[in-house]
Amino acid sequence: MSRRRPSLFGRDGLEADYVVVGAGSAGAALAARLSEDPTVSVLLLEAGGPDKAMELHVPAAFSKLFRGAYDWNYDTIPQPALEGRSVYWPRGRTLGGSSSLNAMMWVRGFAADYDEWADAAGPLWSWSALVPYFRRVEHTTDPADPTQGTDGAQAVEHQRDPRPHTATFLSAAREAGHPITAANLPTGQGFSQTMVSEHRGGRASTADSYLRPAKDRPGLKVLTGAHVRRVTFDAPTGSVAAGANDDAEPRATGVYVDLDGITRHVRARREVILSGGAINTPQLLMLSGIGPAGHLAEHGIDVVVDSPDVGANLQDHLVAGLAPEATGGTLYDAEKPAELVKYLTSRRGMLTSNVGEAYGFVRTPVADTAGMPKGLPDIEIIFAPVPYVGEGLVPTPGHGLTVGAILLRPRSRGTVRLASADPAAAPLIDPAYLSDADGVDAATMLAGLAECERLIDTDAMRTITTGGWVQPDGGEHMTPAERAELSMRRYSHTLYHPVGTARMGTDDASVVDSELRVRGVSGLRVADASVMPTVIRGHTNAPAIVIGEVAADLLRGRR
């Protein structure tokens, strides 16, 4: 008689060597890599459900997921600089996290961004140190640079069926004097057609790229509908300061999690790793007693570690778009029955579009006066062959285009704070958009929108525009400066790239150290976009996956 192999997950299935909270961009990669060791058990906890809806896999349908079951459905507190508006912040709540909800733009940023991380958090995070990880992550079609990977886990492909208007926009960029380059060059990046995290015309989330290939490993268990309430500690009495690092510090022993309406304790034999992202990770740290002591006391939470920077340092990319009317041929027609048939039968057509089909980097005159390092951009221009209006929450109003300006390196810093000690309550999100004291952020945005106007006014773009405006409404009766000001104040919104709320650093005030260990406790790490000290000049999905890969190597002693 064969003897049954003992479970790697304990008698009740709620014990593992590693407990990973959050199955998003970083968490899915981390859990899959850890489970490559057959002697190790990994329990991956995801608050959302499985990624079953068709809209999760059809690229152009991503905004259909907003405010739905696969979205945490967050809103910021009112923003004074944006006419008092609350800004909608979608965040993925399913396997793959926000990689299942995003616009699939694979934009890695500049080498200088990561060298700046190294200045803050040590040489493990320099560009040269991270290039092998990007190569490990990426499965790039027709790589344009030796730093791009070709046999990694994550599909990075050319768009399968971009709109002709995208080529026209790139011609306009050339006409305006901008270089047209390949995507994802470490330096010298100009305007490019977007590379996308898609495979054969469908979305490739980290659930597709990492979790499905690992699903049959005996050492990986994925639980959905698992909302973690707090981390548990085998702790000495009393709190410690964030910089403490001695034998008396509390040790993470697991988490309390809601499963099927029952709160259960999940035990971690080795470590707990938080991968909830820049909103949920600081919220969970604070619910667990790690955060600003005064703020925790306000909510009746016992302080385990007084760590003032938890939830601070919030940065996000703000985008303001101008939307001229177009003559036709835009994604306004994407929902016609013929397009659905084309997608289902050949994975081609408008539904394969990631919407943000082209982008480019520019340096405005403000960069020099504000002292930005030479040779680096302060604005990204994004192009969509459709009017992306109403934060993606309203139907497309007609044929139009979007040319938007993205504030790449905001000086403004915001916060994530608890609304209450209830784990089910949404936190208070304040990105503090355009709040920097010297006004550089607003000046940079207006300069970026002036560049958008210049692109829209090229001979190339005039061949596909009508002279009217979808956004701002009545824009044909305004001056370019009036259009820019109104677009920035009334219509700007997030580009979905929050970072920094559990920043890594070599200083004692940082939330995690250079190896992602939470200061003041042991057995607890963070691996997600919250650890980024500064937001990159690019899009954050790619580096978030890299952080998951690095974390796996750190835990396995492979760095």
C-alpha positions as CSV (number, residue, x, y, z in Angstrom):
1,M,0.0,0.0,0.0
2,S,1.4,3.4,-0.9
3,R,1.7,5.9,1.9
4,R,-0.1,9.3,1.3
5,R,2.3,12.2,1.2
6,P,1.8,14.6,4.2
7,S,0.2,17.9,3.3
8,L,2.5,20.8,3.0
9,F,-0.3,23.0,4.4
10,G,-0.9,21.5,7.8
11,R,-3.9,19.4,9.0
12,D,-6.5,22.1,8.4
13,G,-4.9,23.4,5.2
14,L,-4.4,26.9,6.7
15,E,-0.7,26.7,7.5
16,A,2.2,27.3,5.1
17,D,5.8,28.2,5.0
18,Y,4.9,31.5,3.2
19,V,1.6,33.4,3.3
20,V,1.3,35.9,0.5
21,V,-1.5,38.5,0.8
22,G,-2.7,39.7,-2.6
23,A,-2.6,37.9,-6.0
24,G,-1.9,40.9,-8.1
25,S,1.1,41.9,-10.3
26,A,3.7,41.3,-7.6
27,G,2.0,38.7,-5.5
28,A,1.2,36.3,-8.3
29,A,4.8,36.4,-9.5
30,L,6.1,36.0,-6.0
31,A,3.9,33.1,-5.1
32,A,4.6,31.3,-8.4
33,R,8.4,31.7,-8.0
34,L,8.4,30.5,-4.4
35,S,6.4,27.4,-5.3
36,E,9.1,26.3,-7.8
37,D,10.8,24.7,-4.7
38,P,8.9,21.4,-4.2
39,T,9.8,21.4,-0.5
40,V,8.1,24.8,0.2
41,S,4.4,25.6,0.7
42,V,2.9,28.9,-0.4
43,L,-0.6,30.0,0.5
44,L,-1.8,32.9,-1.7
45,L,-4.8,34.8,-0.4
46,E,-6.9,36.9,-2.7
47,A,-9.8,39.0,-1.5
48,G,-11.5,38.9,-4.9
49,G,-12.9,36.1,-6.9
50,P,-11.5,34.1,-9.8
51,D,-10.8,35.9,-13.1
52,K,-13.7,34.4,-15.0
53,A,-15.5,37.3,-16.7
54,M,-15.0,37.7,-20.4
55,E,-14.3,41.4,-20.0
56,L,-11.2,40.5,-18.0
57,H,-9.7,38.9,-21.0
58,V,-10.9,41.2,-23.9
59,P,-8.4,44.1,-24.0
60,A,-10.6,47.0,-25.1
61,A,-13.3,46.0,-22.5
62,F,-11.2,47.0,-19.4
63,S,-13.3,50.1,-18.5
64,K,-16.4,47.8,-18.5
65,L,-14.9,46.4,-15.3
66,F,-14.9,49.7,-13.5
67,R,-17.2,49.9,-10.5
68,G,-17.9,46.2,-10.8
69,A,-17.2,43.0,-8.9
70,Y,-13.6,42.9,-9.9
71,D,-12.8,46.4,-8.7
72,W,-12.0,47.7,-5.2
73,N,-14.0,50.7,-6.3
74,Y,-12.0,53.4,-4.5
75,D,-12.5,57.2,-4.6
76,T,-10.1,59.9,-3.3
77,I,-11.2,62.5,-0.9
78,P,-12.1,65.8,-2.6
79,Q,-9.1,67.4,-4.2
80,P,-9.0,71.2,-3.8
81,A,-6.8,71.8,-6.9
82,L,-9.2,69.8,-9.1
83,E,-12.4,71.9,-8.4
84,G,-13.1,69.9,-5.2
85,R,-13.6,66.7,-7.2
86,S,-13.2,63.2,-5.8
87,V,-11.3,61.1,-8.3
88,Y,-12.2,57.5,-9.0
89,W,-9.4,55.0,-8.4
90,P,-10.0,51.5,-9.8
91,R,-7.9,48.7,-8.4
92,G,-8.1,45.1,-9.4
93,R,-9.9,42.7,-7.0
94,T,-9.3,39.3,-8.6
95,L,-6.6,37.0,-9.6
96,G,-4.0,39.1,-11.3
97,G,-5.0,42.2,-9.4
98,S,-4.7,45.4,-11.4
99,S,-2.9,43.5,-14.2
100,S,-6.4,42.1,-14.9
101,L,-7.9,45.5,-14.9
102,N,-5.3,47.8,-16.5
103,A,-4.8,49.1,-20.0
104,M,-1.9,46.7,-20.6
105,M,0.7,49.3,-21.5
106,W,4.1,47.8,-21.0
107,V,6.2,50.9,-20.4
108,R,9.3,50.1,-18.1
109,G,10.5,53.7,-17.5
110,F,14.1,54.9,-17.7
111,A,17.3,53.5,-16.3
112,A,17.7,56.6,-14.2
113,D,14.4,55.9,-12.4
114,Y,15.8,52.7,-11.0
115,D,19.2,54.2,-10.2
116,E,17.2,56.7,-8.1
117,W,15.7,53.8,-6.3
118,A,19.2,52.6,-5.6
119,D,20.2,55.9,-4.1
120,A,17.3,55.5,-1.7
121,A,17.3,51.8,-1.0
122,G,20.7,50.4,-2.0
123,P,22.4,48.8,-5.0
124,L,20.0,45.9,-5.1
125,W,17.6,48.2,-6.8
126,S,19.8,49.9,-9.4
127,W,19.1,49.5,-13.1
128,S,22.0,47.2,-13.7
129,A,20.9,45.0,-10.8
130,L,17.3,44.8,-12.1
131,V,18.0,44.2,-15.8
132,P,18.3,40.4,-15.2
133,Y,14.9,40.5,-13.5
134,F,13.3,42.4,-16.4
135,R,14.7,39.8,-18.7
136,R,13.4,37.0,-16.5
137,V,9.9,38.6,-16.5
138,E,9.6,39.4,-20.2
139,H,8.7,37.3,-23.2
140,T,9.1,40.1,-25.7
141,T,8.2,39.9,-29.4
142,D,10.9,41.3,-31.5
143,P,13.0,42.9,-28.7
144,A,14.6,46.2,-29.7
145,D,17.2,46.3,-26.9
146,P,19.5,43.7,-25.2
147,T,17.8,44.5,-21.8
148,Q,14.5,43.1,-23.0
149,G,13.8,39.5,-22.2
150,T,12.6,36.9,-24.8
151,D,11.8,33.8,-22.8
152,G,10.3,35.1,-19.6
153,A,6.9,34.4,-18.0
154,Q,5.1,37.6,-19.1
155,A,4.0,38.1,-22.7
156,V,5.0,41.5,-24.1
157,E,3.8,41.9,-27.7
158,H,3.1,44.3,-30.5
159,Q,-0.5,45.4,-30.8
160,R,-2.2,43.0,-33.1
161,D,-4.6,45.4,-34.8
162,P,-3.9,49.0,-33.9
163,R,-6.1,51.7,-35.4
164,P,-4.7,53.6,-38.5
165,H,-5.1,56.8,-36.5
166,T,-2.3,55.6,-34.2
167,A,0.1,55.7,-37.2
168,T,-1.2,59.2,-38.0
169,F,-0.5,60.4,-34.5
170,L,3.1,59.1,-34.7
171,S,3.4,61.0,-38.0
172,A,2.2,64.1,-36.1
173,A,4.9,63.5,-33.5
174,R,7.5,63.3,-36.1
175,E,6.2,66.4,-37.8
176,A,6.4,68.2,-34.4
177,G,10.1,67.3,-34.1
178,H,9.9,64.3,-31.8
179,P,12.0,61.2,-32.4
180,I,10.1,58.0,-33.2
181,T,11.9,55.1,-31.4
182,A,11.3,51.5,-30.4
183,A,9.5,51.1,-27.1
184,N,11.1,50.4,-23.7
185,L,14.6,51.7,-24.4
186,P,16.5,52.4,-21.1
187,T,17.5,55.8,-22.3
188,G,16.7,58.1,-25.3
189,Q,13.1,57.1,-25.5
190,G,11.0,59.1,-27.9
191,F,7.5,58.4,-29.3
192,S,6.4,54.8,-29.8
193,Q,3.5,52.5,-30.6
194,T,2.7,50.8,-27.3
195,M,4.0,47.3,-26.5
196,V,1.2,45.5,-24.6
197,S,0.9,42.7,-22.0
198,E,-1.2,40.7,-24.4
199,H,-0.9,37.3,-26.0
200,R,-2.5,36.7,-29.4
201,G,-4.9,39.6,-29.0
202,G,-6.0,38.8,-25.5
203,R,-5.0,40.2,-22.1
204,A,-2.1,38.5,-20.4
205,S,-2.4,39.2,-16.7
206,T,-0.1,37.7,-14.0
207,A,-2.9,35.2,-13.4
208,D,-2.3,34.0,-16.9
209,S,1.5,34.4,-16.9
210,Y,2.4,33.1,-13.5
211,L,-0.5,31.4,-11.6
212,R,-1.9,29.2,-14.3
213,P,1.4,27.6,-15.2
214,A,2.0,26.9,-11.5
215,K,-1.6,25.7,-10.6
216,D,-0.7,22.0,-10.4
217,R,2.3,22.4,-8.1
218,P,1.6,20.7,-4.8
219,G,3.3,23.5,-2.8
220,L,1.0,26.3,-4.1
221,K,-2.6,26.8,-2.8
222,V,-4.6,29.8,-4.0
223,L,-7.6,30.9,-2.0
224,T,-10.0,33.5,-3.5
225,G,-12.7,35.3,-1.5
226,A,-10.1,35.6,1.3
227,H,-10.2,39.1,2.8
228,V,-7.3,39.5,5.3
229,R,-8.2,41.5,8.4
230,R,-4.8,41.9,10.0
231,V,-1.4,40.3,10.5
232,T,-0.8,38.4,13.8
233,F,2.3,38.6,15.9
234,D,4.0,36.7,18.6
235,A,4.9,40.0,20.2
236,P,6.5,41.3,23.3
237,T,4.4,43.8,25.2
238,G,4.6,47.4,24.2
239,S,5.4,49.0,20.9
240,V,8.8,49.6,19.2
241,A,10.1,52.2,16.9
242,A,10.3,51.6,13.1
243,G,14.1,51.6,13.2
244,A,14.4,48.9,15.8
245,N,16.1,45.7,14.9
246,D,16.8,43.4,17.8
247,D,15.9,40.1,19.3
248,A,12.9,41.6,21.2
249,E,11.0,42.7,18.1
250,P,7.6,41.1,17.4
251,R,7.4,38.3,14.9
252,A,4.7,37.8,12.3
253,T,3.0,34.5,12.8
254,G,0.2,34.6,10.2
255,V,-3.0,36.5,9.4
256,Y,-6.6,36.6,10.3
257,V,-8.7,36.1,7.2
258,D,-12.4,36.0,6.4
259,L,-13.2,32.8,4.5
260,D,-16.8,31.9,3.7
261,G,-18.1,34.2,6.4
262,I,-15.9,32.9,9.1
263,T,-12.7,34.5,10.4
264,R,-9.9,32.0,10.4
265,H,-6.3,32.2,11.5
266,V,-3.8,31.3,8.7
267,R,-0.3,30.4,10.1
268,A,3.0,31.3,8.5
269,R,5.9,29.0,9.4
270,R,8.5,31.3,7.8
271,E,7.2,34.7,6.6
272,V,4.1,36.7,5.7
273,I,4.4,38.9,2.6
274,L,2.0,41.7,1.9
275,S,1.3,42.3,-1.8
276,G,-1.9,44.2,-1.7
277,G,-0.7,47.3,-3.5
278,A,-0.2,51.0,-2.6
279,I,-3.6,51.3,-1.1
280,N,-4.4,48.0,0.6
281,T,-0.9,47.2,1.9
282,P,-0.6,50.4,4.1
283,Q,-4.2,49.9,5.2
284,L,-3.4,46.3,6.3
285,L,-0.2,47.4,8.1
286,M,-2.1,50.0,10.0
287,L,-4.9,47.6,10.9
288,S,-2.1,45.3,12.2
289,G,-0.7,48.0,14.4
290,I,2.1,49.2,12.2
291,G,1.9,52.9,11.3
292,P,1.7,56.4,12.8
293,A,1.1,55.8,16.5
294,G,-1.2,58.8,16.9
295,H,-3.4,57.8,14.0
296,L,-3.7,54.2,15.2
297,A,-4.7,55.4,18.6
298,E,-7.5,57.4,17.1
299,H,-9.0,54.2,15.9
300,G,-8.3,52.2,19.0
301,I,-5.6,50.0,17.4
302,D,-2.8,48.8,19.6
303,V,0.5,50.0,18.4
304,V,3.0,47.2,17.4
305,V,5.4,49.5,15.6
306,D,5.3,53.3,15.5
307,S,6.1,53.8,11.8
308,P,5.0,57.3,10.7
309,D,5.8,56.7,7.0
310,V,3.2,54.0,6.6
311,G,0.6,55.4,4.3
312,A,2.7,58.5,3.6
313,N,4.7,59.4,0.4
314,L,1.8,58.6,-1.9
315,Q,2.5,59.5,-5.5
316,D,0.4,59.0,-8.6
317,H,0.5,59.9,-12.2
318,L,-2.2,62.5,-13.0
319,V,-3.3,62.7,-16.6
320,A,-5.3,65.4,-18.4
321,G,-6.6,64.7,-21.8
322,L,-7.7,66.8,-24.8
323,A,-10.3,65.1,-27.0
324,P,-10.8,66.5,-30.5
325,E,-13.6,65.2,-32.6
326,A,-12.5,62.8,-35.4
327,T,-13.9,62.0,-38.8
328,G,-14.4,58.3,-38.0
329,G,-12.5,55.0,-37.8
330,T,-12.2,55.2,-34.0
331,L,-12.9,52.7,-31.2
332,Y,-16.4,54.3,-31.0
333,D,-17.3,51.4,-33.3
334,A,-15.7,48.7,-31.1
335,E,-18.9,47.3,-29.7
336,K,-20.5,46.7,-33.1
337,P,-21.5,43.0,-33.6
338,A,-19.0,42.6,-36.5
339,E,-16.1,43.5,-34.1
340,L,-17.2,41.0,-31.6
341,V,-17.3,38.3,-34.3
342,K,-13.9,39.3,-35.6
343,Y,-12.5,39.1,-32.1
344,L,-14.0,35.7,-31.2
345,T,-13.1,34.1,-34.5
346,S,-9.6,35.5,-35.2
347,R,-8.5,37.6,-32.1
348,R,-8.3,40.6,-34.3
349,G,-10.1,43.9,-34.7
350,M,-10.9,46.8,-32.4
351,L,-11.5,44.7,-29.3
352,T,-7.8,43.7,-29.2
353,S,-7.0,47.4,-28.6
354,N,-5.5,48.4,-25.3
355,V,-6.9,51.9,-26.0
356,G,-3.6,53.7,-25.1
357,E,-2.1,52.7,-28.4
358,A,0.8,55.2,-28.5
359,Y,2.8,57.4,-26.2
360,G,6.0,59.5,-26.0
361,F,8.2,61.4,-23.6
362,V,8.9,65.1,-23.7
363,R,10.8,67.5,-21.6
364,T,9.0,70.8,-21.1
365,P,10.7,74.2,-20.4
366,V,9.5,73.8,-16.8
367,A,12.0,70.9,-16.2
368,D,15.0,73.2,-16.5
369,T,13.7,75.9,-14.2
370,A,12.5,73.3,-11.7
371,G,16.0,71.7,-11.6
372,M,15.1,68.3,-13.0
373,P,18.1,66.2,-14.0
374,K,19.3,66.9,-17.6
375,G,18.1,64.6,-20.3
376,L,15.0,63.3,-18.5
377,P,11.4,63.9,-19.4
378,D,8.8,65.5,-17.1
379,I,5.7,64.7,-19.3
380,E,4.5,61.6,-21.0
381,I,2.1,62.1,-23.9
382,I,-0.5,59.4,-24.4
383,F,-2.7,58.8,-27.5
384,A,-6.0,56.9,-27.7
385,P,-8.0,56.5,-30.9
386,V,-11.2,57.2,-28.9
387,P,-12.4,60.0,-26.6
388,Y,-11.5,58.7,-23.2
389,V,-13.8,60.9,-21.1
390,G,-15.6,60.8,-17.7
391,E,-12.8,58.8,-16.1
392,G,-13.8,55.8,-18.3
393,L,-17.1,55.5,-16.5
394,V,-19.4,56.9,-19.3
395,P,-20.1,55.5,-22.7
396,T,-18.0,56.8,-25.6
397,P,-19.9,59.9,-26.8
398,G,-18.9,59.7,-30.5
399,H,-15.9,59.6,-32.8
400,G,-12.9,61.4,-31.3
401,L,-9.3,61.0,-30.2
402,T,-7.5,61.6,-26.9
403,V,-4.1,63.3,-26.6
404,G,-3.2,63.5,-23.0
405,A,-0.4,64.9,-20.8
406,I,0.8,62.7,-17.9
407,L,2.7,64.3,-15.0
408,L,5.6,61.9,-14.7
409,R,7.4,63.1,-11.5
410,P,4.9,64.9,-9.2
411,R,6.3,66.8,-6.4
412,S,3.1,66.6,-4.5
413,R,2.8,63.8,-1.9
414,G,-0.4,62.4,-0.5
415,T,-1.5,59.8,2.1
416,V,-3.5,56.7,2.7
417,R,-5.2,56.7,6.1
418,L,-7.7,54.6,7.9
419,A,-11.4,55.6,7.9
420,S,-12.0,53.2,10.7
421,A,-10.7,50.0,12.3
422,D,-13.1,48.0,10.3
423,P,-11.1,46.0,7.7
424,A,-14.1,46.2,5.3
425,A,-14.1,50.0,5.3
426,A,-12.4,51.7,2.4
427,P,-9.4,53.8,3.5
428,L,-9.1,57.5,3.0
429,I,-7.1,58.2,-0.1
430,D,-5.6,61.7,-0.6
431,P,-3.2,62.0,-3.5
432,A,-3.0,65.7,-2.9
433,Y,-2.8,66.4,-6.6
434,L,-1.1,69.7,-7.6
435,S,-0.5,70.6,-4.0
436,D,3.2,71.3,-4.2
437,A,4.1,74.7,-2.6
438,D,6.0,76.1,-5.6
439,G,3.3,75.1,-8.2
440,V,5.7,73.1,-10.4
441,D,3.2,70.3,-10.9
442,A,0.5,72.5,-12.3
443,A,3.0,74.4,-14.4
444,T,4.4,71.2,-15.8
445,M,0.9,69.9,-16.6
446,L,0.0,73.0,-18.5
447,A,3.2,72.9,-20.4
448,G,2.4,69.2,-21.3
449,L,-1.1,70.2,-22.5
450,A,0.4,72.9,-24.6
451,E,2.4,70.2,-26.3
452,C,-0.8,68.2,-26.8
453,E,-2.3,71.2,-28.5
454,R,0.8,71.4,-30.8
455,L,0.4,67.8,-31.8
456,I,-3.3,68.1,-32.4
457,D,-2.6,71.2,-34.6
458,T,-0.2,69.4,-37.0
459,D,-1.0,68.8,-40.6
460,A,-1.1,65.1,-40.0
461,M,-3.7,65.3,-37.2
462,R,-5.8,67.7,-39.2
463,T,-6.5,65.0,-41.8
464,I,-8.5,63.0,-39.2
465,T,-10.0,65.7,-36.9
466,T,-13.0,68.0,-37.6
467,G,-12.1,71.1,-35.7
468,G,-14.7,70.4,-33.0
469,W,-14.1,69.2,-29.5
470,V,-15.5,66.3,-27.4
471,Q,-13.5,67.5,-24.3
472,P,-13.6,70.1,-23.2
473,D,-17.1,70.6,-24.3
474,G,-17.3,73.8,-26.5
475,G,-13.5,73.8,-26.7
476,E,-13.7,75.3,-30.2
477,H,-14.8,78.6,-28.5
478,M,-11.8,78.6,-26.1
479,T,-8.2,79.6,-26.4
480,P,-5.6,76.8,-26.1
481,A,-4.7,78.1,-22.6
482,E,-8.3,78.0,-21.6
483,R,-8.7,74.5,-22.8
484,A,-5.6,73.4,-20.9
485,E,-6.6,75.0,-17.6
486,L,-10.1,73.5,-17.8
487,S,-8.8,70.1,-18.8
488,M,-6.4,70.0,-15.9
489,R,-8.8,71.3,-13.2
490,R,-12.1,69.7,-14.3
491,Y,-11.3,66.6,-16.3
492,S,-8.0,65.2,-15.1
493,H,-7.9,61.8,-13.4
494,T,-5.5,59.1,-12.3
495,L,-3.4,57.1,-14.7
496,Y,-3.8,54.2,-12.1
497,H,-0.2,54.3,-10.9
498,P,-0.2,54.8,-7.1
499,V,3.1,54.0,-5.3
500,G,5.2,54.8,-2.3
501,T,3.1,54.2,0.7
502,A,5.4,51.6,2.3
503,R,8.6,53.0,0.8
504,M,11.8,51.1,1.0
505,G,15.0,52.8,2.0
506,T,18.3,52.5,3.9
507,D,17.1,55.2,6.4
508,D,15.5,54.2,9.7
509,A,12.3,56.1,8.8
510,S,11.6,54.0,5.8
511,V,8.8,51.4,6.1
512,V,10.8,48.5,4.7
513,D,14.6,48.0,4.3
514,S,16.4,47.2,1.1
515,E,15.4,43.5,1.4
516,L,11.7,44.5,1.8
517,R,11.6,43.6,5.5
518,V,9.2,45.7,7.5
519,R,11.2,47.6,10.1
520,G,10.5,46.9,13.7
521,V,9.2,43.4,13.3
522,S,10.5,40.1,11.9
523,G,8.9,37.6,9.5
524,L,7.0,40.3,7.6
525,R,7.8,41.8,4.2
526,V,6.1,43.9,1.6
527,A,6.4,43.2,-2.1
528,D,4.3,45.5,-4.4
529,A,4.2,49.0,-5.7
530,S,3.9,50.5,-2.3
531,V,7.7,50.0,-1.7
532,M,8.7,52.2,-4.7
533,P,10.4,55.2,-3.2
534,T,9.6,57.3,-6.2
535,V,7.2,56.8,-9.1
536,I,9.0,55.9,-12.4
537,R,8.8,57.8,-15.7
538,G,6.7,55.0,-17.1
539,H,3.9,52.7,-16.1
540,T,4.1,50.7,-12.9
541,N,2.9,47.2,-13.8
542,A,6.2,46.0,-15.2
543,P,8.3,47.1,-12.2
544,A,5.7,45.7,-9.8
545,I,6.1,42.3,-11.3
546,V,9.9,42.7,-11.1
547,I,9.5,43.5,-7.4
548,G,7.7,40.2,-6.9
549,E,10.5,38.4,-8.7
550,V,13.2,40.1,-6.5
551,A,11.2,39.3,-3.4
552,A,11.2,35.6,-4.3
553,D,14.9,35.6,-4.7
554,L,15.4,37.4,-1.4
555,L,13.3,34.9,0.4
556,R,15.1,32.0,-1.3
557,G,18.5,33.5,-0.6
558,R,19.4,33.9,-4.3
559,R,20.3,37.6,-4.5
